Amino acid sequence: MDGQAAFRDDYVRPFRLGGTRVRGRLVRLGPEVAQILDRHGYPDAQAEVLGESLAIAAALSQSLKADGIFTLQVEGKGPIRRLVADIDASGLMRGFAGFDGDTSSNGPGGAPFGSGYLAFTFDPADGGERYQGVVELAEGGLTASVLHYFRQSEQIDTCLAAACGRRSGDWRAAALMLQRLPDEQPDPSEETGELWTRLGHYMQTVGPDELLNPALPGDALLLRLFHRDELRVDPQRPLRDGCRCGGRARMETVLRALSAGETDDLRREDGSLEMVCQFCGRAEAFSAAQAAALVRAP
């Protein structure tokens, strides 16, 4: 362990259990996720789901072998209609959610999204082939849907605990994930099956109080859970709030790709328009003349 680093927030900690195929990631988010959630000013119920999604996205992104951008996206028909959380190889993360109606109540199946789908997308930094996996949302919320994805699409044994909430008035979020990696030759030993069953029981005991407790270092939580299993941690990888929208230059590029008809809903009566980044809230105003010069003719 690396001493005082265990007390810092806003990181992902990869770890392994020696002599097994079990790998894990612990994500602890504090000030950085608070900046994202406070900036949006969402109702608490919606902010909690977005914070949870950012922690889960950070945990999932660490399993990728190449640099790029990992995106977790949900499209639903419940109170929360859309949610996007993404993270790049440097640990830069951002997210937003769109909702309709009262987010304090859940949709069909007890989940804030109702019916819909969950998608994972990876865009390689080298311009290689884009990967996307899609699965229907499961009853029980975001965590249940992620586990459903790995059971149905990847056939990888996975355990996941995630939470987001306020502690002493400040937002915090966290995720703890375990995965048993597939082997070229499946291990038929009874010991392996017993180990995974035991680890699953351990994971069921992890709740928001432990995950979000600022007085409990992340490494102490891992030791509490896995001290019997040759816990081996890798260096922490920092996570931070940051948007890649590109500001005005990027928005100008978007406008050049649109036809006049496609911008009708964006224009004010005088022909001017304003574009706003859904992730960071940055707004850029364009006069009628500027908009006309950028938007191509129909």
C-alpha positions as CSV (number, residue, x, y, z in Angstrom):
1,M,0.0,0.0,0.0
2,D,1.1,3.6,-0.5
3,G,0.5,5.2,2.8
4,Q,-1.1,8.6,2.6
5,A,-2.3,8.0,-1.0
6,A,-5.0,5.8,0.5
7,F,-6.7,8.9,2.0
8,R,-7.0,10.8,-1.2
9,D,-10.2,10.9,-3.2
10,D,-10.8,10.8,-7.0
11,Y,-9.0,7.7,-8.1
12,V,-9.4,4.2,-9.4
13,R,-7.4,1.5,-7.7
14,P,-6.9,-1.7,-9.7
15,F,-6.2,-4.8,-7.6
16,R,-5.7,-8.6,-7.9
17,L,-6.2,-11.6,-5.6
18,G,-3.0,-13.6,-5.8
19,G,-3.1,-17.1,-7.3
20,T,-6.6,-16.5,-8.8
21,R,-8.1,-15.2,-11.9
22,V,-10.0,-12.5,-9.9
23,R,-9.3,-8.9,-10.8
24,G,-11.0,-5.8,-9.3
25,R,-11.2,-2.0,-9.3
26,L,-12.1,0.3,-6.5
27,V,-13.3,3.8,-7.4
28,R,-13.6,6.6,-4.8
29,L,-14.8,10.0,-6.0
30,G,-15.0,13.2,-3.9
31,P,-14.3,16.8,-4.9
32,E,-14.2,16.0,-8.6
33,V,-17.6,14.3,-8.8
34,A,-19.0,17.0,-6.5
35,Q,-17.9,19.7,-9.1
36,I,-19.8,17.8,-11.9
37,L,-23.0,17.3,-9.9
38,D,-23.0,20.8,-8.4
39,R,-22.5,22.3,-11.8
40,H,-25.6,20.6,-13.2
41,G,-27.7,21.5,-10.2
42,Y,-29.9,18.4,-10.7
43,P,-32.4,17.2,-8.1
44,D,-30.7,14.9,-5.6
45,A,-32.4,11.8,-7.0
46,Q,-31.0,12.4,-10.5
47,A,-27.6,13.6,-9.3
48,E,-27.2,10.3,-7.3
49,V,-27.8,8.2,-10.4
50,L,-25.3,10.3,-12.5
51,G,-22.7,10.1,-9.8
52,E,-23.1,6.3,-9.6
53,S,-22.8,6.1,-13.4
54,L,-19.5,8.1,-13.3
55,A,-18.1,5.7,-10.7
56,I,-19.1,2.6,-12.6
57,A,-17.8,4.0,-15.9
58,A,-14.4,4.7,-14.3
59,A,-14.3,1.1,-13.0
60,L,-15.3,-0.4,-16.4
61,S,-12.8,1.8,-18.3
62,Q,-9.8,0.3,-16.5
63,S,-10.4,-3.1,-18.1
64,L,-9.6,-1.7,-21.5
65,K,-6.3,-2.6,-23.1
66,A,-6.0,0.5,-25.3
67,D,-6.2,4.2,-25.0
68,G,-9.4,5.9,-25.9
69,I,-12.8,7.1,-24.6
70,F,-15.2,4.8,-22.8
71,T,-18.8,5.9,-22.7
72,L,-21.7,4.5,-20.6
73,Q,-25.1,5.6,-22.0
74,V,-28.6,4.8,-20.9
75,E,-31.8,5.6,-22.9
76,G,-35.0,5.0,-20.9
77,K,-38.7,5.8,-20.7
78,G,-38.8,6.5,-17.0
79,P,-38.2,9.7,-15.1
80,I,-34.6,9.8,-16.3
81,R,-34.8,9.7,-20.1
82,R,-31.1,9.8,-20.9
83,L,-27.8,9.5,-19.1
84,V,-24.3,9.7,-20.5
85,A,-21.0,9.3,-18.5
86,D,-17.6,9.0,-20.3
87,I,-14.0,8.9,-19.3
88,D,-10.7,9.0,-21.4
89,A,-7.4,7.3,-20.9
90,S,-6.0,10.2,-18.8
91,G,-8.9,10.0,-16.3
92,L,-10.8,13.0,-17.6
93,M,-14.5,12.3,-16.8
94,R,-17.8,14.1,-17.6
95,G,-21.5,13.3,-17.6
96,F,-25.0,14.6,-17.9
97,A,-28.6,13.4,-17.5
98,G,-31.9,14.4,-19.0
99,F,-35.1,13.8,-17.1
100,D,-38.9,14.2,-17.6
101,G,-41.2,14.6,-14.6
102,D,-40.6,13.7,-11.0
103,T,-37.2,12.0,-10.5
104,S,-38.0,11.3,-6.9
105,S,-40.1,8.4,-8.0
106,N,-38.9,5.4,-9.9
107,G,-40.2,4.1,-13.2
108,P,-41.5,0.6,-14.1
109,G,-39.5,-2.2,-12.5
110,G,-38.3,0.1,-9.6
111,A,-35.6,1.8,-11.7
112,P,-35.3,5.5,-12.6
113,F,-35.0,4.7,-16.3
114,G,-38.0,2.4,-16.7
115,S,-37.6,0.3,-19.8
116,G,-34.9,1.0,-22.3
117,Y,-31.3,0.0,-23.0
118,L,-27.8,0.3,-21.7
119,A,-24.9,0.8,-24.1
120,F,-21.1,0.7,-23.6
121,T,-19.0,2.3,-26.3
122,F,-15.2,2.5,-26.7
123,D,-13.6,4.9,-29.3
124,P,-9.9,4.0,-29.7
125,A,-7.5,7.0,-29.6
126,D,-5.7,5.6,-32.6
127,G,-8.8,5.8,-34.8
128,G,-9.3,2.1,-34.8
129,E,-12.6,0.3,-35.0
130,R,-15.3,1.5,-32.6
131,Y,-16.8,-1.1,-30.2
132,Q,-20.3,-0.9,-28.8
133,G,-22.2,-3.4,-26.7
134,V,-25.9,-2.9,-26.0
135,V,-28.3,-4.7,-23.7
136,E,-31.8,-4.1,-22.4
137,L,-32.2,-2.4,-19.0
138,A,-32.8,-4.8,-16.2
139,E,-35.1,-4.3,-13.2
140,G,-33.3,-2.9,-10.2
141,G,-31.4,0.1,-11.7
142,L,-28.1,0.8,-13.2
143,T,-26.0,-1.7,-11.2
144,A,-28.4,-4.5,-12.0
145,S,-28.3,-3.6,-15.7
146,V,-24.4,-3.6,-15.8
147,L,-24.4,-7.1,-14.2
148,H,-27.0,-8.2,-16.8
149,Y,-24.8,-7.0,-19.6
150,F,-21.8,-9.1,-18.4
151,R,-23.9,-12.2,-17.9
152,Q,-25.6,-11.9,-21.3
153,S,-23.0,-10.3,-23.6
154,E,-19.6,-11.0,-22.2
155,Q,-20.2,-14.2,-20.1
156,I,-17.8,-12.8,-17.5
157,D,-18.5,-13.5,-13.8
158,T,-18.9,-10.0,-12.3
159,C,-19.8,-8.6,-8.9
160,L,-20.5,-4.8,-8.5
161,A,-21.4,-2.5,-5.7
162,A,-21.9,1.3,-6.4
163,A,-23.3,4.3,-4.6
164,C,-23.5,8.0,-4.6
165,G,-24.8,10.4,-2.0
166,R,-24.0,13.4,0.2
167,R,-21.7,13.1,3.2
168,S,-21.4,16.2,5.4
169,G,-23.1,18.1,2.7
170,D,-20.7,17.1,-0.1
171,W,-21.3,14.7,-2.9
172,R,-19.3,11.5,-3.0
173,A,-19.5,8.4,-5.3
174,A,-17.8,5.0,-5.3
175,A,-17.8,1.7,-7.1
176,L,-16.3,-1.7,-6.3
177,M,-16.1,-4.3,-9.0
178,L,-14.8,-7.9,-9.1
179,Q,-14.4,-10.0,-12.2
180,R,-13.3,-13.6,-12.7
181,L,-11.4,-13.6,-15.9
182,P,-12.1,-16.4,-18.4
183,D,-9.4,-19.0,-18.8
184,E,-8.4,-20.8,-22.0
185,Q,-9.0,-24.1,-20.1
186,P,-11.8,-23.6,-17.5
187,D,-10.6,-24.6,-14.0
188,P,-12.8,-27.5,-12.9
189,S,-11.5,-27.4,-9.3
190,E,-14.1,-27.1,-6.5
191,E,-11.8,-24.6,-4.8
192,T,-12.2,-22.0,-7.5
193,G,-16.0,-22.2,-7.4
194,E,-16.0,-21.9,-3.6
195,L,-13.7,-18.9,-3.8
196,W,-16.0,-17.0,-6.1
197,T,-19.0,-17.9,-4.1
198,R,-17.3,-16.6,-0.9
199,L,-16.2,-13.4,-2.7
200,G,-19.8,-12.8,-3.9
201,H,-21.0,-13.1,-0.3
202,Y,-18.4,-10.5,0.8
203,M,-19.5,-8.1,-2.0
204,Q,-23.1,-8.4,-0.8
205,T,-22.1,-6.9,2.5
206,V,-20.7,-3.7,1.0
207,G,-23.1,-0.9,1.3
208,P,-23.1,2.9,0.8
209,D,-21.9,3.6,4.3
210,E,-18.6,1.9,3.6
211,L,-18.3,2.9,0.0
212,L,-18.9,6.6,0.7
213,N,-17.3,7.0,4.1
214,P,-14.6,9.7,3.8
215,A,-13.0,8.5,7.1
216,L,-12.5,5.0,5.7
217,P,-9.5,4.9,3.3
218,G,-10.2,2.8,0.2
219,D,-7.2,0.5,0.8
220,A,-8.6,-0.2,4.3
221,L,-11.9,-1.2,2.8
222,L,-10.1,-3.6,0.4
223,L,-8.1,-5.1,3.3
224,R,-11.3,-5.5,5.3
225,L,-12.9,-7.5,2.5
226,F,-9.9,-9.5,1.0
227,H,-7.3,-9.9,3.7
228,R,-7.6,-13.7,3.4
229,D,-6.9,-13.6,-0.4
230,E,-3.4,-12.3,-1.0
231,L,-4.6,-8.8,-1.9
232,R,-2.2,-7.1,-4.4
233,V,-2.9,-3.5,-5.3
234,D,-1.7,-1.6,-8.4
235,P,-1.0,2.1,-8.3
236,Q,-3.9,4.5,-8.0
237,R,-4.9,6.2,-11.3
238,P,-6.3,9.8,-10.8
239,L,-9.7,10.8,-12.0
240,R,-10.7,14.4,-12.6
241,D,-13.6,16.5,-13.8
242,G,-13.0,17.8,-17.4
243,C,-14.9,18.4,-20.6
244,R,-13.7,17.7,-24.1
245,C,-16.3,19.8,-25.9
246,G,-13.7,22.0,-27.5
247,G,-15.5,25.3,-26.8
248,R,-16.5,27.7,-29.5
249,A,-14.3,26.2,-32.2
250,R,-16.0,22.8,-31.8
251,M,-19.4,24.3,-31.9
252,E,-18.6,26.2,-35.1
253,T,-17.6,22.8,-36.6
254,V,-21.0,21.4,-35.6
255,L,-22.8,24.3,-37.2
256,R,-21.0,23.9,-40.5
257,A,-22.2,20.3,-40.7
258,L,-25.9,21.4,-40.4
259,S,-28.3,22.6,-43.0
260,A,-30.3,25.8,-42.5
261,G,-33.4,23.7,-41.9
262,E,-31.7,21.7,-39.2
263,T,-31.0,24.8,-37.2
264,D,-34.5,26.2,-37.3
265,D,-35.3,25.0,-33.7
266,L,-32.1,26.6,-32.4
267,R,-32.6,30.1,-33.9
268,R,-34.3,33.0,-32.1
269,E,-36.7,35.3,-33.8
270,D,-33.8,37.6,-34.9
271,G,-31.9,34.6,-36.4
272,S,-29.3,34.4,-33.7
273,L,-28.7,31.2,-31.7
274,E,-27.0,29.8,-28.7
275,M,-25.3,26.4,-28.3
276,V,-24.8,24.9,-24.9
277,C,-22.6,21.9,-24.0
278,Q,-24.7,19.4,-22.1
279,F,-21.7,18.1,-20.2
280,C,-20.1,21.3,-18.9
281,G,-22.8,23.9,-19.5
282,R,-20.6,26.1,-21.6
283,A,-22.7,28.4,-23.8
284,E,-21.7,30.2,-26.9
285,A,-23.8,32.8,-28.7
286,F,-23.8,33.3,-32.4
287,S,-25.4,36.4,-34.1
288,A,-27.7,36.0,-37.0
289,A,-24.8,36.9,-39.4
290,Q,-22.4,34.5,-37.7
291,A,-24.9,31.7,-37.8
292,A,-25.7,32.3,-41.5
293,A,-22.1,32.3,-42.4
294,L,-21.5,29.0,-40.7
295,V,-24.6,27.0,-41.6
296,R,-24.6,25.6,-45.1
297,A,-27.5,26.2,-47.5
298,P,-30.2,23.5,-47.6
